[in-house]
Amino acid sequence: MAKSTKKKIRMEFEIKASPAMLFNYISSPSGLSQWFCNDVDIYNNFYKFKWDGDESIAELLKKTQNKGIRFRWKDAVEEEYFEFEILQDELTDDVALVVTDYVEPIDEKNAIQLWENQVHDLKTLLGG
């Protein structure tokens, strides 16, 4: 089995929304298509993400209500995934979205900037 050559990146973003509202945006086709991609189709455990004439298929690996969702791209090696995790501070009730992804080391800066832009769009939708 091939070993990953990609680097794991993990980014945390403060989100002004309830975990339930945020979960809808990271797990439903209608939510994802508002900030992550143009459209999403789901077939069994596979999500087809569409962007401007391009599409990629990801397998749903894990989905926990109001906590997060994890996918693996169809052509990725086993240990690579991308994940949206919702964290809520027990004392302050602050909510954060943690994005985990695997990227080629040479593309790390661009990947981080892309995620920052996409999460910015998500925050705008949520009113924050």
DSSP file with accessible surface (Angstrom, degrees, kcal/mol):
  #  RESIDUE AA STRUCTURE BP1 BP2  ACC     N-H-->O    O-->H-N    N-H-->O    O-->H-N    TCO  KAPPA ALPHA  PHI   PSI    X-CA   Y-CA   Z-CA
    1    1 A M              0   0  182      0, 0.0     2,-0.1     0, 0.0    76,-0.0   0.000 360.0 360.0 360.0 139.2    0.0    0.0    0.0
    2    2 A A        -     0   0   62      1,-0.1     2,-0.3     0, 0.0    76,-0.2  -0.351 360.0-134.7 -68.6 142.9    1.2    3.5   -0.9
    3    3 A K        -     0   0  164     74,-0.1     2,-0.1    75,-0.1    -1,-0.1  -0.757  28.3-102.3 -96.7 145.1    2.4    5.7    1.9
    4    4 A S        -     0   0   28     -2,-0.3    -1,-0.1     1,-0.1    72,-0.0  -0.418  27.5-174.0 -68.4 137.3    1.2    9.3    2.0
    5    5 A T        +     0   0  103     -2,-0.1    -1,-0.1     2,-0.1     2,-0.1   0.338  57.0 104.0-103.9   0.0    3.7   11.9    0.9
    6    6 A K  S    S-     0   0   77     98,-0.1     2,-0.4    99,-0.1    98,-0.2  -0.451  70.8-121.5 -87.2 159.0    1.4   14.7    1.9
    7    7 A K  E     -A  103   0A  94     96,-3.7    96,-2.5    -2,-0.1     2,-0.4  -0.813  21.8-126.2 -99.9 135.6    1.6   16.9    5.0
    8    8 A K  E     -A  102   0A 105     -2,-0.4     2,-0.4    94,-0.2    94,-0.2  -0.667  28.3-170.7 -80.7 128.6   -1.3   17.0    7.5
    9    9 A I  E     -A  101   0A   9     92,-3.2    92,-2.3    -2,-0.4     2,-0.4  -0.940   6.5-169.4-119.8 147.2   -2.5   20.6    8.1
   10   10 A R  E     -A  100   0A 139     -2,-0.4     2,-0.4    90,-0.2    90,-0.2  -0.987   5.4-177.3-138.7 122.6   -5.0   21.6   10.8
   11   11 A M  E     -A   99   0A  21     88,-2.8    88,-3.0    -2,-0.4     2,-0.5  -0.968  11.4-153.6-125.5 139.2   -6.6   25.0   11.0
   12   12 A E  E     -A   98   0A 130     -2,-0.4     2,-0.4    86,-0.2    86,-0.2  -0.944  11.4-174.2-116.9 131.7   -8.9   26.3   13.7
   13   13 A F  E     -A   97   0A  25     84,-2.6    84,-3.0    -2,-0.5     2,-0.3  -0.990  24.8-127.0-126.8 129.7  -11.5   29.1   13.0
   14   14 A E  E     -A   96   0A 100     -2,-0.4     2,-0.4    82,-0.2    82,-0.3  -0.558  30.4-165.2 -72.8 133.5  -13.7   30.8   15.5
   15   15 A I  E     -A   95   0A   6     80,-2.9     2,-1.3    -2,-0.3    80,-0.6  -0.985  20.6-144.6-126.2 131.6  -17.3   30.6   14.3
   16   16 A K        +     0   0  141     -2,-0.4     2,-0.3    78,-0.1    78,-0.1  -0.664  69.3  86.1 -94.7  78.2  -20.2   32.6   15.6
   17   17 A A  S    S-     0   0   21     -2,-1.3    -2,-0.1   111,-0.1    78,-0.0  -0.968  82.0 -91.2-163.9 160.4  -22.9   30.0   15.3
   18   18 A S     >  -     0   0   59     -2,-0.3     4,-2.7     1,-0.1     5,-0.3  -0.423  38.7-114.8 -74.3 153.8  -24.4   27.1   17.2
   19   19 A P  H  > S+     0   0   22      0, 0.0     4,-2.8     0, 0.0     5,-0.2   0.898 116.9  54.0 -55.2 -38.2  -22.9   23.6   16.7
   20   20 A A  H  > S+     0   0   52      2,-0.2     4,-1.6     1,-0.2    46,-0.1   0.923 110.7  44.3 -64.9 -43.1  -26.3   22.5   15.2
   21   21 A M  H  > S+     0   0   95      2,-0.2     4,-1.3     1,-0.2    -1,-0.2   0.942 115.6  47.8 -66.4 -45.3  -26.4   25.3   12.6
   22   22 A L  H  X S+     0   0    0     -4,-2.7     4,-1.3     1,-0.2     3,-0.3   0.911 106.6  57.9 -61.8 -41.3  -22.7   24.9   11.7
   23   23 A F  H  X S+     0   0    8     -4,-2.8     4,-1.3    -5,-0.3     3,-0.5   0.898 101.8  55.3 -59.1 -39.1  -23.1   21.1   11.4
   24   24 A N  H  X S+     0   0   78     -4,-1.6     4,-1.8     1,-0.2     7,-0.4   0.908 107.6  49.8 -60.2 -39.2  -25.8   21.6    8.7
   25   25 A Y  H  < S+     0   0   37     -4,-1.3    -1,-0.2    -3,-0.3    -2,-0.2   0.734 116.1  41.1 -73.0 -23.7  -23.4   23.7    6.7
   26   26 A I  H  < S+     0   0    0     -4,-1.3    -1,-0.2    -3,-0.5    -2,-0.2   0.544 124.9  31.9-100.4  -6.5  -20.6   21.1    6.9
   27   27 A S  H  < S+     0   0    6     -4,-1.3    -3,-0.2    -3,-0.4    -2,-0.2   0.636  99.3  75.3-126.1 -20.2  -22.6   18.0    6.4
   28   28 A S  S  X S-     0   0   20     -4,-1.8     4,-3.1    -5,-0.3     5,-0.3  -0.712  74.0-127.0 -99.0 149.4  -25.6   18.6    4.1
   29   29 A P  H  > S+     0   0   47      0, 0.0     4,-2.3     0, 0.0     5,-0.1   0.916 112.5  49.8 -56.8 -41.4  -25.5   19.0    0.3
   30   30 A S  H  4 S+     0   0   70      2,-0.2     4,-0.3     1,-0.2    -5,-0.1   0.903 114.5  44.5 -67.1 -37.9  -27.4   22.3    0.6
   31   31 A G  H >4 S+     0   0    0     -7,-0.4     3,-1.3     1,-0.2     4,-0.5   0.951 114.5  47.1 -68.7 -48.6  -25.1   23.6    3.3
   32   32 A L  H >X>S+     0   0    0     -4,-3.1     4,-2.7    -8,-0.3     5,-1.6   0.873 106.3  58.9 -61.8 -36.8  -21.8   22.5    1.6
   33   33 A S  T 3<5S+     0   0   36     -4,-2.3    -1,-0.3    -5,-0.3    -2,-0.2   0.599  98.1  62.0 -73.4  -6.6  -22.9   23.9   -1.8
   34   34 A Q  T <45S-     0   0   96     -3,-1.3    -1,-0.3    -4,-0.3    -2,-0.2   0.667 128.9  -2.2 -89.2 -17.3  -23.2   27.4   -0.2
   35   35 A W  T <45S+     0   0   11     -3,-1.2    -2,-0.2    -4,-0.5    87,-0.1   0.565 130.4  47.3-143.8 -26.1  -19.6   27.7    0.7
   36   36 A F  T  <5S-     0   0    8     -4,-2.7     2,-0.3    -5,-0.3    -3,-0.2   0.832 117.7 -13.6 -96.4 -35.5  -17.4   24.7   -0.1
   37   37 A C      < -     0   0   10     -5,-1.6    -1,-0.2     1,-0.1    14,-0.2  -0.891  66.5-100.5-154.6 179.3  -18.4   23.8   -3.7
   38   38 A N  S    S-     0   0   89     12,-2.5     2,-0.3     1,-0.3    13,-0.2   0.842  97.4  -7.4 -79.7 -35.3  -21.0   24.6   -6.3
   39   39 A D  E     -B   50   0A  68     11,-1.3    11,-2.7    -7,-0.1     2,-0.4  -0.987  57.1-153.5-159.2 156.2  -23.1   21.4   -5.9
   40   40 A V  E     -B   49   0A   5     -2,-0.3     2,-0.4     9,-0.2     9,-0.2  -0.999   5.0-170.9-138.8 132.4  -23.1   18.1   -4.0
   41   41 A D  E     -B   48   0A  43      7,-1.9     7,-3.5    -2,-0.4     2,-0.5  -0.965  12.8-151.0-117.2 142.0  -24.7   14.8   -4.9
   42   42 A I  E     +B   47   0A  71     -2,-0.4     2,-0.4     5,-0.2     5,-0.2  -0.959  14.8 178.2-117.0 128.9  -24.8   11.9   -2.4
   43   43 A Y  E >   -B   46   0A 126      3,-2.9     3,-2.6    -2,-0.5     2,-0.2  -0.969  67.2 -55.9-126.9 111.9  -24.9    8.3   -3.4
   44   44 A N  T 3  S-     0   0  158     -2,-0.4     0, 0.0     1,-0.3     0, 0.0  -0.354 124.1 -16.8  53.9-116.8  -24.8    5.9   -0.5
   45   45 A N  T 3  S+     0   0   85     -2,-0.2    15,-3.5    -3,-0.1     2,-0.4   0.152 119.3  97.3-102.4  18.6  -21.7    6.9    1.4
   46   46 A F  E <   -BC  43  59A  81     -3,-2.6    -3,-2.9    13,-0.2     2,-0.5  -0.928  55.0-159.2-115.3 132.6  -20.1    8.8   -1.4
   47   47 A Y  E     -BC  42  58A   6     11,-3.2    11,-2.7    -2,-0.4     2,-0.7  -0.936   6.3-153.8-107.7 127.4  -20.3   12.6   -1.9
   48   48 A K  E     -BC  41  57A  44     -7,-3.5    -7,-1.9    -2,-0.5     2,-0.4  -0.904  13.4-161.4-102.1 111.0  -19.7   14.0   -5.4
   49   49 A F  E     -BC  40  56A   0      7,-3.1     7,-2.4    -2,-0.7     2,-0.4  -0.809   5.2-159.3 -93.8 133.2  -18.4   17.6   -5.0
   50   50 A K  E     +BC  39  55A  55    -11,-2.7   -12,-2.5    -2,-0.4   -11,-1.3  -0.943  14.0 176.7-120.9 134.5  -18.7   19.8   -8.1
   51   51 A W  E >   - C   0  54A  66      3,-3.2     3,-3.5    -2,-0.4    -2,-0.0  -0.963  67.6 -42.5-134.4 117.7  -16.8   23.0   -8.8
   52   52 A D  T 3  S-     0   0  149     -2,-0.4     3,-0.1     1,-0.3    -1,-0.0   0.801 125.6 -33.1  33.8  58.4  -17.1   24.9  -12.1
   53   53 A G  T 3  S+     0   0   93      1,-0.3     2,-0.3     0, 0.0    -1,-0.3   0.395 123.1  99.2  85.9  -6.6  -17.2   21.9  -14.4
   54   54 A D  E <   -C   51   0A 102     -3,-3.5    -3,-3.2     2,-0.0     2,-0.3  -0.827  50.3-172.7-109.3 151.6  -14.8   19.8  -12.2
   55   55 A E  E     -C   50   0A  97     -2,-0.3     2,-0.3    -5,-0.2    -5,-0.2  -0.998  10.2-171.3-146.0 150.5  -15.9   17.1   -9.8
   56   56 A S  E     -C   49   0A  45     -7,-2.4    -7,-3.1    -2,-0.3     2,-0.4  -0.994  16.8-138.6-137.9 145.6  -14.3   14.9   -7.1
   57   57 A I  E     -C   48   0A  48     -2,-0.3    17,-2.9    -9,-0.2     2,-0.4  -0.874  19.3-175.6-109.6 134.4  -15.8   12.0   -5.2
   58   58 A A  E     -CD  47  73A   0    -11,-2.7   -11,-3.2    -2,-0.4     2,-0.4  -0.977  21.2-130.0-127.8 143.0  -15.2   11.5   -1.5
   59   59 A E  E     -CD  46  72A  69     13,-3.1    13,-1.9    -2,-0.4     2,-0.5  -0.747  23.9-122.4 -90.2 135.3  -16.2    8.7    0.8
   60   60 A L  E     + D   0  71A  22    -15,-3.5    11,-0.2    -2,-0.4     3,-0.1  -0.675  35.0 172.7 -74.6 120.3  -17.9    9.6    4.0
   61   61 A L  E     +     0   0A  60      9,-3.0     2,-0.3    -2,-0.5    10,-0.2   0.778  62.9   0.4 -97.2 -37.2  -15.8    8.0    6.7
   62   62 A K  E     - D   0  70A 104      8,-1.5     8,-2.8     2,-0.0     2,-0.4  -0.973  54.1-178.3-157.7 137.5  -17.4    9.4    9.9
   63   63 A K  E     - D   0  69A  99     -2,-0.3     2,-0.5     6,-0.2     6,-0.2  -0.953   4.0-178.1-143.7 119.6  -20.3   11.6   10.7
   64   64 A T  E >>  - D   0  68A  65      4,-2.7     3,-2.6    -2,-0.4     4,-2.2  -0.982  38.5-106.6-123.0 119.6  -21.2   12.6   14.3
   65   65 A Q  T 34 S-     0   0  133     -2,-0.5   -45,-0.1     1,-0.3     4,-0.0  -0.147  98.0  -9.7 -48.9 125.3  -24.3   14.8   14.8
   66   66 A N  T 34 S+     0   0   55    -47,-0.1    -1,-0.3   -46,-0.1   -44,-0.1   0.575 128.4  75.1  60.9  13.7  -23.2   18.4   15.7
   67   67 A K  T <4 S-     0   0  131     -3,-2.6    19,-3.8     1,-0.3     2,-0.3   0.683  99.0 -73.4-120.4 -38.7  -19.6   17.3   16.2
   68   68 A G  E  <  -DE  64  85A   8     -4,-2.2    -4,-2.7    17,-0.3     2,-0.3  -0.943  28.2-116.2 161.6 177.2  -18.1   16.8   12.7
   69   69 A I  E     -DE  63  84A   1     15,-2.4    15,-2.6    -2,-0.3     2,-0.4  -0.993  16.4-158.6-148.5 142.1  -17.7   14.9    9.5
   70   70 A R  E     -DE  62  83A  65     -8,-2.8    -9,-3.0    -2,-0.3    -8,-1.5  -0.992  11.6-180.0-129.8 135.7  -14.7   13.2    7.9
   71   71 A F  E     -DE  60  82A   0     11,-3.0    11,-2.6    -2,-0.4     2,-0.4  -0.891  16.3-151.7-126.0 159.4  -14.2   12.3    4.2
   72   72 A R  E     -D   59   0A  50    -13,-1.9   -13,-3.1    -2,-0.3     9,-0.1  -0.996  27.6-120.3-130.1 127.9  -11.5   10.6    2.1
   73   73 A W  E >   -D   58   0A  56     -2,-0.4     3,-1.9   -15,-0.3   -15,-0.3  -0.360  28.1-116.3 -60.9 145.6  -11.1   11.5   -1.6
   74   74 A K  T 3  S+     0   0  151    -17,-2.9    -1,-0.1     1,-0.3   -16,-0.1   0.823 113.8  41.6 -55.8 -36.6  -11.6    8.5   -3.8
   75   75 A D  T 3  S+     0   0  152    -18,-0.3    -1,-0.3     2,-0.0     2,-0.2   0.312  93.3 109.8 -96.8   9.2   -8.0    8.5   -5.1
   76   76 A A  S <  S-     0   0   22     -3,-1.9     2,-0.1     1,-0.1    -4,-0.0  -0.501  73.7-106.8 -85.2 154.4   -6.3    9.3   -1.7
   77   77 A V    >   -     0   0   32     -2,-0.2     3,-1.8     1,-0.1    -4,-0.1  -0.355  43.1 -96.0 -73.8 163.1   -4.2    6.8    0.3
   78   78 A E  T 3  S+     0   0  123      1,-0.3    -1,-0.1   -76,-0.2   -75,-0.1   0.817 119.2  49.5 -55.8 -39.7   -5.8    5.3    3.4
   79   79 A E  T 3  S+     0   0   59      2,-0.0     2,-0.3    -7,-0.0    -1,-0.3   0.585  93.3  91.4 -82.6  -4.6   -4.4    7.6    6.0
   80   80 A E    <   +     0   0   15     -3,-1.8     2,-0.3    -7,-0.1    -4,-0.1  -0.706  48.8 140.7 -90.5 140.6   -5.3   10.8    4.2
   81   81 A Y        -     0   0   28     -2,-0.3     2,-0.4    -9,-0.1    -9,-0.2  -0.954  41.7-127.9-157.9 170.6   -8.7   12.5    4.8
   82   82 A F  E     -E   71   0A   1    -11,-2.6   -11,-3.0    -2,-0.3     2,-0.4  -0.992  30.4-174.6-130.1 144.6  -10.3   15.9    5.2
   83   83 A E  E     -EF  70 100A  12     17,-2.4    17,-2.2    -2,-0.4     2,-0.5  -0.991  25.7-154.8-142.2 143.9  -12.4   16.7    8.2
   84   84 A F  E     -EF  69  99A   0    -15,-2.6   -15,-2.4    -2,-0.4     2,-0.4  -0.988  25.5-175.7-115.2 116.9  -14.6   19.4    9.6
   85   85 A E  E     -EF  68  98A  57     13,-2.8    13,-3.3    -2,-0.5     2,-0.6  -0.949  16.0-146.0-119.1 134.4  -14.7   19.2   13.4
   86   86 A I  E     - F   0  97A   9    -19,-3.8     2,-0.4    -2,-0.4    11,-0.2  -0.872  16.8-173.1-101.6 123.6  -16.8   21.4   15.6
   87   87 A L  E     - F   0  96A  59      9,-2.8     9,-2.8    -2,-0.6     2,-0.4  -0.947   4.9-168.0-115.1 138.7  -15.4   22.3   19.0
   88   88 A Q  E     - F   0  95A  90     -2,-0.4     2,-0.3     7,-0.2     7,-0.2  -0.989  22.6-128.2-128.3 124.0  -17.3   24.1   21.7
   89   89 A D     >  -     0   0   76      5,-2.7     4,-2.1    -2,-0.4     5,-0.1  -0.528  13.0-145.9 -69.5 127.2  -15.6   25.5   24.7
   90   90 A E  T  4 S+     0   0  186     -2,-0.3    -1,-0.1     1,-0.2     0, 0.0   0.820  94.4  40.7 -66.2 -31.2  -17.3   24.3   27.9
   91   91 A L  T  4 S+     0   0  165      1,-0.1    -1,-0.2     3,-0.1    -2,-0.0   0.904 129.7  23.0 -84.5 -44.5  -16.7   27.5   29.8
   92   92 A T  T  4 S-     0   0   77      2,-0.1    -2,-0.2     0, 0.0     3,-0.1   0.590  89.7-132.8-100.2 -13.4  -17.3   30.2   27.2
   93   93 A D     <  +     0   0  104     -4,-2.1    -3,-0.1     1,-0.2     2,-0.1   0.554  50.1 157.9  66.9   8.6  -19.6   28.3   24.8
   94   94 A D        -     0   0   84     -6,-0.1    -5,-2.7    -5,-0.1     2,-0.4  -0.394  32.2-142.6 -61.6 142.6  -17.3   29.7   22.0
   95   95 A V  E     -AF  15  88A   8    -80,-0.6   -80,-2.9    -7,-0.2     2,-0.4  -0.894  18.6-175.6-112.2 138.1  -17.6   27.5   18.8
   96   96 A A  E     -AF  14  87A  10     -9,-2.8    -9,-2.8    -2,-0.4     2,-0.5  -0.969  19.2-142.5-130.8 147.4  -14.7   26.7   16.5
   97   97 A L  E     -AF  13  86A   0    -84,-3.0   -84,-2.6    -2,-0.4     2,-0.6  -0.956  16.3-159.8-106.0 123.0  -14.4   24.8   13.2
   98   98 A V  E     -AF  12  85A   0    -13,-3.3   -13,-2.8    -2,-0.5     2,-0.5  -0.926   4.5-162.7-105.3 122.1  -11.3   22.7   12.9
   99   99 A V  E     -AF  11  84A   0    -88,-3.0   -88,-2.8    -2,-0.6     2,-0.4  -0.922   5.4-172.0-106.1 125.8  -10.4   21.8    9.3
  100  100 A T  E     +AF  10  83A   0    -17,-2.2   -17,-2.4    -2,-0.5     2,-0.3  -0.966  15.7 156.8-116.9 135.2   -7.9   19.0    8.8
  101  101 A D  E     -A    9   0A  23    -92,-2.3   -92,-3.2    -2,-0.4     2,-0.5  -0.954  37.0-126.1-149.4 164.3   -6.5   18.2    5.4
  102  102 A Y  E     +A    8   0A  35     -2,-0.3     2,-0.3   -94,-0.2   -94,-0.2  -0.983  35.5 172.2-117.8 128.2   -3.6   16.6    3.7
  103  103 A V  E     -A    7   0A  12    -96,-2.5   -96,-3.7    -2,-0.5     5,-0.1  -0.924  41.5 -95.3-135.0 155.8   -1.6   18.6    1.1
  104  104 A E    >   -     0   0   74     -2,-0.3     3,-1.8   -98,-0.2     4,-0.4  -0.543  41.0-123.3 -65.0 134.8    1.5   18.4   -0.9
  105  105 A P  G >  S+     0   0   73      0, 0.0     3,-1.3     0, 0.0     4,-0.3   0.870 112.1  55.8 -52.7 -36.3    4.2   20.3    1.1
  106  106 A I  G 3  S+     0   0  151      1,-0.3     4,-0.2     2,-0.1     3,-0.2   0.770 110.1  46.3 -67.7 -23.5    4.9   22.6   -1.8
  107  107 A D  G <> S+     0   0   76     -3,-1.8     4,-2.7     1,-0.2    -1,-0.3   0.338  79.7 107.8 -98.7   6.1    1.2   23.6   -1.9
  108  108 A E  H <> S+     0   0   51     -3,-1.3     4,-2.7    -4,-0.4     5,-0.2   0.911  78.9  46.5 -56.3 -48.8    0.8   24.2    1.8
  109  109 A K  H  > S+     0   0  182     -4,-0.3     4,-2.3     1,-0.2    -1,-0.2   0.921 115.2  46.8 -61.4 -44.0    0.5   28.0    1.7
  110  110 A N  H  > S+     0   0  108     -4,-0.2     4,-2.5     2,-0.2    -1,-0.2   0.894 112.1  50.8 -64.6 -40.1   -2.0   27.9   -1.2
  111  111 A A  H  X S+     0   0   16     -4,-2.7     4,-2.6     2,-0.2    -2,-0.2   0.925 110.7  48.3 -64.4 -43.7   -4.0   25.2    0.6
  112  112 A I  H  X S+     0   0   45     -4,-2.7     4,-2.7    -5,-0.2    -2,-0.2   0.932 112.3  49.2 -62.9 -43.1   -4.2   27.2    3.8
  113  113 A Q  H  X S+     0   0  109     -4,-2.3     4,-2.4    -5,-0.2    -2,-0.2   0.912 110.3  51.1 -63.5 -40.4   -5.2   30.4    1.9
  114  114 A L  H  X S+     0   0   96     -4,-2.5     4,-2.6     2,-0.2    -2,-0.2   0.943 111.7  46.6 -62.1 -46.2   -7.9   28.4    0.0
  115  115 A W  H  X S+     0   0   11     -4,-2.6     4,-2.9     1,-0.2     5,-0.3   0.909 110.9  52.7 -62.7 -41.4   -9.3   27.1    3.3
  116  116 A E  H  X S+     0   0   97     -4,-2.7     4,-2.1     1,-0.2    -1,-0.2   0.918 111.3  47.0 -60.5 -41.2   -9.2   30.5    4.9
  117  117 A N  H  X S+     0   0   88     -4,-2.4     4,-1.9     2,-0.2    -2,-0.2   0.916 113.5  47.5 -65.9 -42.9  -11.1   31.9    1.9
  118  118 A Q  H  X S+     0   0   24     -4,-2.6     4,-2.0     2,-0.2    -2,-0.2   0.918 112.8  47.6 -67.2 -42.4  -13.7   29.2    2.0
  119  119 A V  H  X S+     0   0    1     -4,-2.9     4,-3.0     1,-0.2    -1,-0.2   0.867 107.4  57.7 -68.1 -32.3  -14.2   29.4    5.8
  120  120 A H  H  X S+     0   0  111     -4,-2.1     4,-2.2    -5,-0.3    -1,-0.2   0.929 106.6  49.0 -59.1 -43.9  -14.5   33.2    5.4
  121  121 A D  H  X S+     0   0   82     -4,-1.9     4,-2.1     2,-0.2    -2,-0.2   0.907 111.0  50.4 -61.9 -40.6  -17.4   32.5    3.0
  122  122 A L  H  X S+     0   0    0     -4,-2.0     4,-2.0     1,-0.2    -2,-0.2   0.933 109.3  50.2 -62.6 -45.2  -19.0   30.2    5.5
  123  123 A K  H  <>S+     0   0   59     -4,-3.0     5,-3.0     1,-0.2     4,-0.4   0.889 108.4  53.4 -61.3 -39.3  -18.6   32.8    8.3
  124  124 A T  H ><5S+     0   0   89     -4,-2.2     3,-1.2     1,-0.2    -1,-0.2   0.924 108.3  49.9 -61.4 -44.1  -20.3   35.4    6.0
  125  125 A L  H 3<5S+     0   0   65     -4,-2.1    -1,-0.2     1,-0.3    -2,-0.2   0.873 110.5  50.5 -60.8 -37.2  -23.3   33.0    5.5
  126  126 A L  T 3<5S-     0   0   22     -4,-2.0    -1,-0.3    -5,-0.1    -2,-0.2   0.445 118.4-112.2 -82.4  -2.9  -23.5   32.5    9.2
  127  127 A G  T < 5       0   0   71     -3,-1.2    -3,-0.2    -4,-0.4    -2,-0.1   0.703 360.0 360.0  83.1  19.7  -23.6   36.2    9.9
  128  128 A G      <       0   0   58     -5,-3.0    -1,-0.1    -6,-0.2    -4,-0.1  -0.337 360.0 360.0-123.7 360.0  -20.2   36.3   11.6
